Amino acid sequence: MAETDWNTRPVDLGGVVYPYHYGVDCLDRIVDELGAMGADRFFVVTDDHVLALHGERLLSGLGAHAPVEVLSLPPGDGMKALPNLAAHVEHVIAAGASRRSVVVAFGGGVPGNLAGVVASLLFRGVRLVHVPTTTVAAMDSVISLKQAINSSRGKNHIGTYRAPEAVYLDVRLLATLPDKQLRSGLCEATKNCLAIRPDSIPEMRRRLAAGNLAAPETLVWLLEESLTAKTAVTRRDPYEQGSGLVLEYGHTVGHAVEMCDQRLRGAEGLSHGEAVMLGMLAAARISRTRGGLDDASVTVHEELAQALGAPTRVPERISVEQVMDVVRVDNKRGYLPVSGEEAAMVLLREHGVPYGTPDLPLTAVPLEIVKEAVTDLMPGDAR
């Protein structure tokens, strides 16, 4: 893709369609596109790290079109909490928001989710635009209607559905990411290969082996692969409550480890994608236990995790029981009837073929089996 290219792909989520615009070195054009929306005010929801890195160009450009209010917090999953949501909503209203206002999610998946809930609640819904700056946001969270924050007990317990007006991505912003954040989105893209598009696994392995994952052409391939994979399932299930649940592969244990680690280390903890990769290693082991994936397929999971440089063990100071406490309140409860000693999980019979039915790719797993898989992923002295 030439650096001057400006590309647009429609994201079709079951009849809800919005444009995804992307290019390289195009932040000025993104500002012009936002300016043409006729907003009376822009409310930019971001985090302090993104604001320091990229805020000046975006904010000064938007300010030429309408007043701009910035709502920024320290980075990390702790942003997605009820007190922060309440404070943001009160701030926006006090600053003069109207139904002509636009909420701009500027950053990764965490500020993006918080912005999505703010936009959904304000006057029962105002315009939302995503300007992702991380691979996990660009390649996963913005390709969805789901907007959610955390409860004190678990991930994404409180939320709603809201389509953005548009997504705008300058791929060059992704190329500046630290390795950890770059890896996060690549882990989500790997999930799509393993669970939805296994034919793309060889190309993923080739690109990982070649290195230079920050190259714009590689990032564009990963983005387009993610768009193809996600929309293949969300077109049929836009609310991700049926067939779209396959996108939750690796998330049951992954969310649990992520939340436990965030409680310990905050923003220094595992990224979302790293935690999901760890969750996929657990899910692969459970799938093998249940007679699904064979040894070679489990090894592919491990090889991809290692090629990405993703952690393959639960972080120190997290116990098996802490992880299991969060697994027990996983947000997929209710889609599939399970007992109090089971978890509803996405497991694979083979790459790209989940257990369950095409309309509900979930299966009930005894918690003891989940615990065995988590134990297997603990650091050596903690097993």
ZADRENNU-85327 format. One record per residue (C-alpha): residue number from 1; residue in one letter; x, y, z. Coordinates in steps of 0.05 Angstrom, whole numbers, plus 5000, padded with zeros to 4 digits. Example, Ala and Ser with C-alpha at 12.3 -4.5 7.8 and 13.67 -1.06 7.14 Angstrom:
2
@pos: 1; code: a; east: 5246; north: 4910; up: 5156
@pos: 2; code: s; east: 5273; north: 4979; up: 5143
END
This chain:
383
@pos: 1; code: m; east: 5000; north: 5000; up: 5000
@pos: 2; code: a; east: 5029; north: 5068; up: 4980
@pos: 3; code: e; east: 5037; north: 5118; up: 5036
@pos: 4; code: t; east: 4989; north: 5166; up: 5003
@pos: 5; code: d; east: 4933; north: 5115; up: 4999
@pos: 6; code: w; east: 4867; north: 5128; up: 5035
@pos: 7; code: n; east: 4825; north: 5066; up: 5041
@pos: 8; code: t; east: 4753; north: 5055; up: 5063
@pos: 9; code: r; east: 4720; north: 4989; up: 5080
@pos: 10; code: p; east: 4648; north: 4983; up: 5104
@pos: 11; code: v; east: 4639; north: 4947; up: 5170
@pos: 12; code: d; east: 4573; north: 4909; up: 5164
@pos: 13; code: l; east: 4546; north: 4886; up: 5230
@pos: 14; code: g; east: 4481; north: 4854; up: 5212
@pos: 15; code: g; east: 4454; north: 4913; up: 5173
@pos: 16; code: v; east: 4487; north: 4966; up: 5217
@pos: 17; code: v; east: 4541; north: 4992; up: 5170
@pos: 18; code: y; east: 4595; north: 5043; up: 5185
@pos: 19; code: p; east: 4658; north: 5062; up: 5147
@pos: 20; code: y; east: 4728; north: 5044; up: 5169
@pos: 21; code: h; east: 4777; north: 5093; up: 5138
@pos: 22; code: y; east: 4852; north: 5078; up: 5142
@pos: 23; code: g; east: 4917; north: 5102; up: 5112
@pos: 24; code: v; east: 4988; north: 5120; up: 5128
@pos: 25; code: d; east: 5010; north: 5189; up: 5152
@pos: 26; code: c; east: 4938; north: 5214; up: 5146
@pos: 27; code: l; east: 4923; north: 5245; up: 5215
@pos: 28; code: d; east: 4913; north: 5314; up: 5183
@pos: 29; code: r; east: 4860; north: 5284; up: 5136
@pos: 30; code: i; east: 4827; north: 5251; up: 5196
@pos: 31; code: v; east: 4821; north: 5318; up: 5230
@pos: 32; code: d; east: 4790; north: 5348; up: 5167
@pos: 33; code: e; east: 4740; north: 5290; up: 5164
@pos: 34; code: l; east: 4720; north: 5301; up: 5236
@pos: 35; code: g; east: 4715; north: 5376; up: 5225
@pos: 36; code: a; east: 4665; north: 5363; up: 5169
@pos: 37; code: m; east: 4616; north: 5330; up: 5218
@pos: 38; code: g; east: 4588; north: 5397; up: 5240
@pos: 39; code: a; east: 4597; north: 5383; up: 5315
@pos: 40; code: d; east: 4583; north: 5438; up: 5364
@pos: 41; code: r; east: 4634; north: 5407; up: 5412
@pos: 42; code: f; east: 4683; north: 5350; up: 5411
@pos: 43; code: f; east: 4693; north: 5308; up: 5474
@pos: 44; code: v; east: 4758; north: 5270; up: 5468
@pos: 45; code: v; east: 4762; north: 5209; up: 5514
@pos: 46; code: t; east: 4834; north: 5186; up: 5520
@pos: 47; code: d; east: 4889; north: 5168; up: 5569
@pos: 48; code: d; east: 4947; north: 5208; up: 5593
@pos: 49; code: h; east: 4999; north: 5168; up: 5554
@pos: 50; code: v; east: 4964; north: 5176; up: 5487
@pos: 51; code: l; east: 4950; north: 5249; up: 5502
@pos: 52; code: a; east: 5023; north: 5263; up: 5513
@pos: 53; code: l; east: 5045; north: 5225; up: 5451
@pos: 54; code: h; east: 4993; north: 5246; up: 5399
@pos: 55; code: g; east: 4946; north: 5295; up: 5430
@pos: 56; code: e; east: 4974; north: 5360; up: 5405
@pos: 57; code: r; east: 4963; north: 5348; up: 5331
@pos: 58; code: l; east: 4893; north: 5321; up: 5340
@pos: 59; code: l; east: 4869; north: 5372; up: 5390
@pos: 60; code: s; east: 4897; north: 5433; up: 5356
@pos: 61; code: g; east: 4866; north: 5411; up: 5290
@pos: 62; code: l; east: 4798; north: 5396; up: 5320
@pos: 63; code: g; east: 4799; north: 5462; up: 5358
@pos: 64; code: a; east: 4797; north: 5499; up: 5292
@pos: 65; code: h; east: 4728; north: 5470; up: 5279
@pos: 66; code: a; east: 4693; north: 5469; up: 5347
@pos: 67; code: p; east: 4709; north: 5474; up: 5422
@pos: 68; code: v; east: 4745; north: 5412; up: 5448
@pos: 69; code: e; east: 4740; north: 5382; up: 5518
@pos: 70; code: v; east: 4791; north: 5329; up: 5537
@pos: 71; code: l; east: 4773; north: 5274; up: 5586
@pos: 72; code: s; east: 4837; north: 5237; up: 5603
@pos: 73; code: l; east: 4857; north: 5188; up: 5658
@pos: 74; code: p; east: 4919; north: 5148; up: 5675
@pos: 75; code: p; east: 4924; north: 5089; up: 5627
@pos: 76; code: g; east: 4903; north: 5019; up: 5645
@pos: 77; code: d; east: 4842; north: 4976; up: 5652
@pos: 78; code: g; east: 4824; north: 5014; up: 5716
@pos: 79; code: m; east: 4797; north: 5069; up: 5670
@pos: 80; code: k; east: 4737; north: 5024; up: 5656
@pos: 81; code: a; east: 4704; north: 5035; up: 5724
@pos: 82; code: l; east: 4636; north: 5063; up: 5745
@pos: 83; code: p; east: 4665; north: 5123; up: 5783
@pos: 84; code: n; east: 4703; north: 5144; up: 5721
@pos: 85; code: l; east: 4642; north: 5135; up: 5677
@pos: 86; code: a; east: 4600; north: 5178; up: 5724
@pos: 87; code: a; east: 4653; north: 5232; up: 5727
@pos: 88; code: h; east: 4660; north: 5234; up: 5651
@pos: 89; code: v; east: 4585; north: 5239; up: 5640
@pos: 90; code: e; east: 4578; north: 5295; up: 5691
@pos: 91; code: h; east: 4638; north: 5332; up: 5660
@pos: 92; code: v; east: 4609; north: 5327; up: 5590
@pos: 93; code: i; east: 4541; north: 5353; up: 5611
@pos: 94; code: a; east: 4571; north: 5410; up: 5652
@pos: 95; code: a; east: 4614; north: 5430; up: 5592
@pos: 96; code: g; east: 4552; north: 5441; up: 5549
@pos: 97; code: a; east: 4543; north: 5377; up: 5510
@pos: 98; code: s; east: 4484; north: 5373; up: 5462
@pos: 99; code: r; east: 4457; north: 5323; up: 5413
@pos: 100; code: r; east: 4503; north: 5355; up: 5360
@pos: 101; code: s; east: 4565; north: 5338; up: 5400
@pos: 102; code: v; east: 4614; north: 5283; up: 5380
@pos: 103; code: v; east: 4650; north: 5237; up: 5428
@pos: 104; code: v; east: 4718; north: 5219; up: 5400
@pos: 105; code: a; east: 4750; north: 5155; up: 5428
@pos: 106; code: f; east: 4825; north: 5169; up: 5420
@pos: 107; code: g; east: 4870; north: 5113; up: 5442
@pos: 108; code: g; east: 4866; north: 5039; up: 5456
@pos: 109; code: g; east: 4809; north: 4992; up: 5472
@pos: 110; code: v; east: 4802; north: 5017; up: 5544
@pos: 111; code: p; east: 4788; north: 5091; up: 5529
@pos: 112; code: g; east: 4749; north: 5067; up: 5468
@pos: 113; code: n; east: 4702; north: 5026; up: 5511
@pos: 114; code: l; east: 4694; north: 5081; up: 5562
@pos: 115; code: a; east: 4679; north: 5131; up: 5507
@pos: 116; code: g; east: 4629; north: 5084; up: 5476
@pos: 117; code: v; east: 4589; north: 5079; up: 5541
@pos: 118; code: v; east: 4592; north: 5155; up: 5550
@pos: 119; code: a; east: 4566; north: 5166; up: 5479
@pos: 120; code: s; east: 4511; north: 5114; up: 5489
@pos: 121; code: l; east: 4485; north: 5144; up: 5554
@pos: 122; code: l; east: 4490; north: 5218; up: 5537
@pos: 123; code: f; east: 4420; north: 5241; up: 5516
@pos: 124; code: r; east: 4406; north: 5167; up: 5500
@pos: 125; code: g; east: 4460; north: 5169; up: 5447
@pos: 126; code: v; east: 4504; north: 5220; up: 5412
@pos: 127; code: r; east: 4553; north: 5210; up: 5355
@pos: 128; code: l; east: 4614; north: 5167; up: 5370
@pos: 129; code: v; east: 4678; north: 5165; up: 5329
@pos: 130; code: h; east: 4738; north: 5119; up: 5340
@pos: 131; code: v; east: 4809; north: 5142; up: 5326
@pos: 132; code: p; east: 4848; north: 5081; up: 5350
@pos: 133; code: t; east: 4921; north: 5086; up: 5367
@pos: 134; code: t; east: 4935; north: 5014; up: 5387
@pos: 135; code: t; east: 4933; north: 4949; up: 5349
@pos: 136; code: v; east: 4882; north: 4917; up: 5396
@pos: 137; code: a; east: 4834; north: 4975; up: 5386
@pos: 138; code: a; east: 4845; north: 4980; up: 5311
@pos: 139; code: m; east: 4841; north: 4906; up: 5297
@pos: 140; code: d; east: 4790; north: 4884; up: 5348
@pos: 141; code: s; east: 4750; north: 4929; up: 5393
@pos: 142; code: v; east: 4727; north: 4981; up: 5343
@pos: 143; code: i; east: 4701; north: 4927; up: 5297
@pos: 144; code: s; east: 4642; north: 4916; up: 5343
@pos: 145; code: l; east: 4579; north: 4946; up: 5372
@pos: 146; code: k; east: 4598; north: 4926; up: 5442
@pos: 147; code: q; east: 4614; north: 4981; up: 5492
@pos: 148; code: a; east: 4628; north: 4961; up: 5564
@pos: 149; code: i; east: 4662; north: 4977; up: 5629
@pos: 150; code: n; east: 4681; north: 4933; up: 5688
@pos: 151; code: s; east: 4646; north: 4920; up: 5753
@pos: 152; code: s; east: 4686; north: 4909; up: 5817
@pos: 153; code: r; east: 4678; north: 4834; up: 5806
@pos: 154; code: g; east: 4695; north: 4823; up: 5733
@pos: 155; code: k; east: 4707; north: 4847; up: 5662
@pos: 156; code: n; east: 4655; north: 4881; up: 5618
@pos: 157; code: h; east: 4596; north: 4869; up: 5664
@pos: 158; code: i; east: 4565; north: 4938; up: 5650
@pos: 159; code: g; east: 4552; north: 4962; up: 5580
@pos: 160; code: t; east: 4510; north: 4971; up: 5519
@pos: 161; code: y; east: 4512; north: 4969; up: 5443
@pos: 162; code: r; east: 4529; north: 5029; up: 5401
@pos: 163; code: a; east: 4553; north: 5036; up: 5330
@pos: 164; code: p; east: 4604; north: 5090; up: 5315
@pos: 165; code: e; east: 4593; north: 5140; up: 5260
@pos: 166; code: a; east: 4661; north: 5120; up: 5233
@pos: 167; code: v; east: 4730; north: 5094; up: 5249
@pos: 168; code: y; east: 4791; north: 5132; up: 5227
@pos: 169; code: l; east: 4861; north: 5100; up: 5231
@pos: 170; code: d; east: 4929; north: 5128; up: 5215
@pos: 171; code: v; east: 4970; north: 5064; up: 5211
@pos: 172; code: r; east: 5033; north: 5105; up: 5226
@pos: 173; code: l; east: 5009; north: 5114; up: 5297
@pos: 174; code: l; east: 5010; north: 5038; up: 5307
@pos: 175; code: a; east: 5081; north: 5034; up: 5282
@pos: 176; code: t; east: 5104; north: 5078; up: 5340
@pos: 177; code: l; east: 5076; north: 5031; up: 5393
@pos: 178; code: p; east: 5120; north: 4998; up: 5446
@pos: 179; code: d; east: 5129; north: 4924; up: 5433
@pos: 180; code: k; east: 5080; north: 4904; up: 5488
@pos: 181; code: q; east: 5023; north: 4945; up: 5457
@pos: 182; code: l; east: 5040; north: 4924; up: 5386
@pos: 183; code: r; east: 5039; north: 4851; up: 5409
@pos: 184; code: s; east: 4971; north: 4859; up: 5442
@pos: 185; code: g; east: 4933; north: 4870; up: 5377
@pos: 186; code: l; east: 4974; north: 4817; up: 5341
@pos: 187; code: c; east: 4951; north: 4767; up: 5394
@pos: 188; code: e; east: 4878; north: 4785; up: 5378
@pos: 189; code: a; east: 4893; north: 4777; up: 5303
@pos: 190; code: t; east: 4924; north: 4709; up: 5319
@pos: 191; code: k; east: 4859; north: 4690; up: 5355
@pos: 192; code: n; east: 4821; north: 4705; up: 5291
@pos: 193; code: c; east: 4867; north: 4659; up: 5252
@pos: 194; code: l; east: 4861; north: 4602; up: 5301
@pos: 195; code: a; east: 4786; north: 4606; up: 5314
@pos: 196; code: i; east: 4757; north: 4633; up: 5249
@pos: 197; code: r; east: 4806; north: 4635; up: 5190
@pos: 198; code: p; east: 4856; north: 4577; up: 5197
@pos: 199; code: d; east: 4876; north: 4584; up: 5124
@pos: 200; code: s; east: 4912; north: 4648; up: 5144
@pos: 201; code: i; east: 4955; north: 4614; up: 5196
@pos: 202; code: p; east: 5013; north: 4600; up: 5148
@pos: 203; code: e; east: 5016; north: 4673; up: 5126
@pos: 204; code: m; east: 5013; north: 4695; up: 5199
@pos: 205; code: r; east: 5071; north: 4649; up: 5216
@pos: 206; code: r; east: 5111; north: 4675; up: 5156
@pos: 207; code: r; east: 5102; north: 4747; up: 5176
@pos: 208; code: l; east: 5120; north: 4733; up: 5248
@pos: 209; code: a; east: 5183; north: 4696; up: 5226
@pos: 210; code: a; east: 5202; north: 4754; up: 5180
@pos: 211; code: g; east: 5201; north: 4804; up: 5238
@pos: 212; code: n; east: 5189; north: 4879; up: 5230
@pos: 213; code: l; east: 5117; north: 4874; up: 5252
@pos: 214; code: a; east: 5113; north: 4949; up: 5256
@pos: 215; code: a; east: 5121; north: 4957; up: 5181
@pos: 216; code: p; east: 5060; north: 4993; up: 5152
@pos: 217; code: e; east: 5047; north: 4939; up: 5100
@pos: 218; code: t; east: 5047; north: 4885; up: 5153
@pos: 219; code: l; east: 5000; north: 4925; up: 5198
@pos: 220; code: v; east: 4953; north: 4937; up: 5139
@pos: 221; code: w; east: 4952; north: 4862; up: 5124
@pos: 222; code: l; east: 4936; north: 4846; up: 5197
@pos: 223; code: l; east: 4882; north: 4900; up: 5198
@pos: 224; code: e; east: 4849; north: 4875; up: 5134
@pos: 225; code: e; east: 4853; north: 4803; up: 5158
@pos: 226; code: s; east: 4820; north: 4823; up: 5224
@pos: 227; code: l; east: 4765; north: 4862; up: 5188
@pos: 228; code: t; east: 4751; north: 4801; up: 5144
@pos: 229; code: a; east: 4750; north: 4752; up: 5203
@pos: 230; code: k; east: 4708; north: 4794; up: 5251
@pos: 231; code: t; east: 4656; north: 4816; up: 5200
@pos: 232; code: a; east: 4649; north: 4745; up: 5175
@pos: 233; code: v; east: 4616; north: 4728; up: 5242
@pos: 234; code: t; east: 4587; north: 4795; up: 5265
@pos: 235; code: r; east: 4550; north: 4805; up: 5199
@pos: 236; code: r; east: 4506; north: 4746; up: 5221
@pos: 237; code: d; east: 4508; north: 4763; up: 5295
@pos: 238; code: p; east: 4520; north: 4837; up: 5306
@pos: 239; code: y; east: 4510; north: 4834; up: 5382
@pos: 240; code: e; east: 4558; north: 4775; up: 5389
@pos: 241; code: q; east: 4507; north: 4735; up: 5429
@pos: 242; code: g; east: 4505; north: 4674; up: 5384
@pos: 243; code: s; east: 4553; north: 4653; up: 5329
@pos: 244; code: g; east: 4595; north: 4715; up: 5343
@pos: 245; code: l; east: 4614; north: 4687; up: 5411
@pos: 246; code: v; east: 4670; north: 4650; up: 5374
@pos: 247; code: l; east: 4707; north: 4716; up: 5381
@pos: 248; code: e; east: 4711; north: 4701; up: 5456
@pos: 249; code: y; east: 4761; north: 4646; up: 5444
@pos: 250; code: g; east: 4814; north: 4652; up: 5498
@pos: 251; code: h; east: 4775; north: 4705; up: 5536
@pos: 252; code: t; east: 4749; north: 4664; up: 5594
@pos: 253; code: v; east: 4816; north: 4650; up: 5626
@pos: 254; code: g; east: 4847; north: 4710; up: 5591
@pos: 255; code: h; east: 4800; north: 4761; up: 5622
@pos: 256; code: a; east: 4810; north: 4729; up: 5690
@pos: 257; code: v; east: 4885; north: 4733; up: 5687
@pos: 258; code: e; east: 4882; north: 4803; up: 5659
@pos: 259; code: m; east: 4838; north: 4828; up: 5715
@pos: 260; code: c; east: 4880; north: 4795; up: 5770
@pos: 261; code: d; east: 4944; north: 4824; up: 5741
@pos: 262; code: q; east: 4914; north: 4893; up: 5733
@pos: 263; code: r; east: 4896; north: 4892; up: 5807
@pos: 264; code: l; east: 4968; north: 4877; up: 5823
@pos: 265; code: r; east: 5007; north: 4919; up: 5773
@pos: 266; code: g; east: 4957; north: 4967; up: 5741
@pos: 267; code: a; east: 4979; north: 4991; up: 5672
@pos: 268; code: e; east: 5044; north: 4952; up: 5680
@pos: 269; code: g; east: 5005; north: 4886; up: 5679
@pos: 270; code: l; east: 4992; north: 4843; up: 5618
@pos: 271; code: s; east: 4959; north: 4877; up: 5559
@pos: 272; code: h; east: 4891; north: 4852; up: 5538
@pos: 273; code: g; east: 4919; north: 4814; up: 5478
@pos: 274; code: e; east: 4974; north: 4782; up: 5518
@pos: 275; code: a; east: 4923; north: 4758; up: 5569
@pos: 276; code: v; east: 4878; north: 4731; up: 5513
@pos: 277; code: m; east: 4938; north: 4693; up: 5483
@pos: 278; code: l; east: 4950; north: 4662; up: 5551
@pos: 279; code: g; east: 4875; north: 4645; up: 5554
@pos: 280; code: m; east: 4881; north: 4612; up: 5486
@pos: 281; code: l; east: 4937; north: 4568; up: 5512
@pos: 282; code: a; east: 4890; north: 4547; up: 5568
@pos: 283; code: a; east: 4832; north: 4536; up: 5520
@pos: 284; code: a; east: 4876; north: 4495; up: 5473
@pos: 285; code: r; east: 4895; north: 4449; up: 5531
@pos: 286; code: i; east: 4823; north: 4442; up: 5552
@pos: 287; code: s; east: 4802; north: 4428; up: 5480
@pos: 288; code: r; east: 4853; north: 4372; up: 5477
@pos: 289; code: t; east: 4828; north: 4344; up: 5543
@pos: 290; code: r; east: 4758; north: 4343; up: 5515
@pos: 291; code: g; east: 4780; north: 4305; up: 5453
@pos: 292; code: g; east: 4784; north: 4364; up: 5406
@pos: 293; code: l; east: 4850; north: 4394; up: 5386
@pos: 294; code: d; east: 4907; north: 4346; up: 5375
@pos: 295; code: d; east: 4978; north: 4355; up: 5401
@pos: 296; code: a; east: 5001; north: 4388; up: 5337
@pos: 297; code: s; east: 4946; north: 4440; up: 5340
@pos: 298; code: v; east: 4963; north: 4456; up: 5412
@pos: 299; code: t; east: 5036; north: 4463; up: 5392
@pos: 300; code: v; east: 5016; north: 4514; up: 5338
@pos: 301; code: h; east: 4984; north: 4556; up: 5393
@pos: 302; code: e; east: 5048; north: 4553; up: 5433
@pos: 303; code: e; east: 5092; north: 4568; up: 5373
@pos: 304; code: l; east: 5051; north: 4629; up: 5354
@pos: 305; code: a; east: 5053; north: 4655; up: 5426
@pos: 306; code: q; east: 5129; north: 4647; up: 5428
@pos: 307; code: a; east: 5137; north: 4680; up: 5360
@pos: 308; code: l; east: 5097; north: 4740; up: 5385
@pos: 309; code: g; east: 5139; north: 4743; up: 5448
@pos: 310; code: a; east: 5075; north: 4736; up: 5489
@pos: 311; code: p; east: 5079; north: 4709; up: 5560
@pos: 312; code: t; east: 5065; north: 4635; up: 5564
@pos: 313; code: r; east: 5059; north: 4632; up: 5640
@pos: 314; code: v; east: 5012; north: 4666; up: 5689
@pos: 315; code: p; east: 5048; north: 4725; up: 5721
@pos: 316; code: e; east: 5081; north: 4718; up: 5789
@pos: 317; code: r; east: 5040; north: 4731; up: 5852
@pos: 318; code: i; east: 4974; north: 4709; up: 5819
@pos: 319; code: s; east: 4945; north: 4646; up: 5848
@pos: 320; code: v; east: 4903; north: 4594; up: 5813
@pos: 321; code: e; east: 4845; north: 4609; up: 5861
@pos: 322; code: q; east: 4847; north: 4683; up: 5844
@pos: 323; code: v; east: 4841; north: 4667; up: 5771
@pos: 324; code: m; east: 4785; north: 4617; up: 5783
@pos: 325; code: d; east: 4746; north: 4668; up: 5825
@pos: 326; code: v; east: 4741; north: 4712; up: 5764
@pos: 327; code: v; east: 4727; north: 4654; up: 5717
@pos: 328; code: r; east: 4666; north: 4637; up: 5760
@pos: 329; code: v; east: 4634; north: 4705; up: 5743
@pos: 330; code: d; east: 4654; north: 4707; up: 5670
@pos: 331; code: n; east: 4607; north: 4750; up: 5629
@pos: 332; code: k; east: 4586; north: 4692; up: 5583
@pos: 333; code: r; east: 4544; north: 4663; up: 5638
@pos: 334; code: g; east: 4472; north: 4654; up: 5616
@pos: 335; code: y; east: 4484; north: 4641; up: 5542
@pos: 336; code: l; east: 4489; north: 4567; up: 5557
@pos: 337; code: p; east: 4458; north: 4532; up: 5618
@pos: 338; code: v; east: 4514; north: 4510; up: 5663
@pos: 339; code: s; east: 4518; north: 4487; up: 5735
@pos: 340; code: g; east: 4553; north: 4525; up: 5790
@pos: 341; code: e; east: 4614; north: 4481; up: 5779
@pos: 342; code: e; east: 4620; north: 4494; up: 5704
@pos: 343; code: a; east: 4641; north: 4551; up: 5658
@pos: 344; code: a; east: 4615; north: 4565; up: 5588
@pos: 345; code: m; east: 4675; north: 4568; up: 5542
@pos: 346; code: v; east: 4694; north: 4572; up: 5469
@pos: 347; code: l; east: 4735; north: 4510; up: 5453
@pos: 348; code: l; east: 4759; north: 4483; up: 5386
@pos: 349; code: r; east: 4749; north: 4414; up: 5356
@pos: 350; code: e; east: 4802; north: 4435; up: 5305
@pos: 351; code: h; east: 4828; north: 4502; up: 5282
@pos: 352; code: g; east: 4769; north: 4543; up: 5258
@pos: 353; code: v; east: 4717; north: 4493; up: 5283
@pos: 354; code: p; east: 4688; north: 4508; up: 5352
@pos: 355; code: y; east: 4649; north: 4461; up: 5397
@pos: 356; code: g; east: 4575; north: 4473; up: 5405
@pos: 357; code: t; east: 4531; north: 4493; up: 5346
@pos: 358; code: p; east: 4540; north: 4544; up: 5291
@pos: 359; code: d; east: 4490; north: 4589; up: 5328
@pos: 360; code: l; east: 4521; north: 4579; up: 5397
@pos: 361; code: p; east: 4595; north: 4560; up: 5396
@pos: 362; code: l; east: 4599; north: 4548; up: 5471
@pos: 363; code: t; east: 4609; north: 4486; up: 5513
@pos: 364; code: a; east: 4602; north: 4472; up: 5587
@pos: 365; code: v; east: 4669; north: 4457; up: 5621
@pos: 366; code: p; east: 4676; north: 4432; up: 5692
@pos: 367; code: l; east: 4714; north: 4483; up: 5733
@pos: 368; code: e; east: 4762; north: 4429; up: 5756
@pos: 369; code: i; east: 4785; north: 4420; up: 5684
@pos: 370; code: v; east: 4794; north: 4495; up: 5676
@pos: 371; code: k; east: 4833; north: 4496; up: 5741
@pos: 372; code: e; east: 4879; north: 4441; up: 5715
@pos: 373; code: a; east: 4894; north: 4481; up: 5652
@pos: 374; code: v; east: 4908; north: 4545; up: 5692
@pos: 375; code: t; east: 4953; north: 4505; up: 5740
@pos: 376; code: d; east: 4991; north: 4479; up: 5679
@pos: 377; code: l; east: 5006; north: 4552; up: 5660
@pos: 378; code: m; east: 5030; north: 4574; up: 5728
@pos: 379; code: p; east: 5104; north: 4590; up: 5738
@pos: 380; code: g; east: 5144; north: 4528; up: 5754
@pos: 381; code: d; east: 5149; north: 4540; up: 5829
@pos: 382; code: a; east: 5075; north: 4555; up: 5835
@pos: 383; code: r; east: 5047; north: 4492; up: 5804
END
